[in-house]
Amino acid sequence: MNSRYFNIAGMQVITPNNNVDIDKAYSDGIYVESAGNIKVAFKDGTTHTFKNLVAKDTIQANIARVYSTGTTVTSTDIFGLKLDP
């Protein structure tokens, strides 16, 4: 998965948590600054683990939660994205 160009309006550090959703304003995607896996819940309630991400990967999806269990990317290296429409 490689990054591509997005119109990013803002970004916020996401702290993985098994019980708390991320701020909805920053749920348009995820950017990672280090390699690893990220387990997420989408807004429809389904979950998925993105495996073997490389540093500087971007995932454009409607993310509701980033789980601490199943996530190996350093927690300070995960950012929620707010995209321009």
RARAGI-V646806 format. One record per backbone hydrogen bond with DSSP energy under -0.5 kcal/mol. NH is the residue of the N-H (numbers start at 1). CO is the residue of the C=O. E is the energy in kcal/mol with one decimal. If there is no record, write none. Layout:
NH/CO/E
NH/CO/E
//
This chain:
8/6/-1.2
9/7/-0.5
9/82/-3.2
10/82/-1.4
12/80/-1.9
14/78/-3.0
15/13/-0.5
16/14/-0.7
17/66/-2.9
22/64/-2.7
26/23/-2.0
27/24/-1.2
28/81/-2.1
29/81/-0.6
30/59/-2.6
31/79/-2.3
32/57/-2.4
33/77/-2.4
36/53/-1.8
38/50/-2.1
39/67/-0.5
40/38/-0.5
40/48/-2.9
41/65/-2.3
42/46/-3.2
43/62/-1.9
45/42/-2.3
48/40/-2.1
50/38/-3.0
50/48/-0.6
51/49/-0.7
53/36/-2.5
56/32/-2.1
57/54/-1.5
59/30/-3.1
60/58/-0.5
61/28/-0.7
61/59/-0.9
63/27/-1.9
63/61/-1.3
64/41/-3.4
65/41/-1.7
67/39/-2.6
67/65/-0.5
70/68/-0.5
71/68/-1.2
72/37/-2.2
72/70/-0.5
73/37/-1.6
77/74/-2.5
78/75/-1.0
79/31/-2.5
80/12/-3.3
81/29/-2.5
82/10/-2.8
83/81/-0.6
84/7/-3.3
//
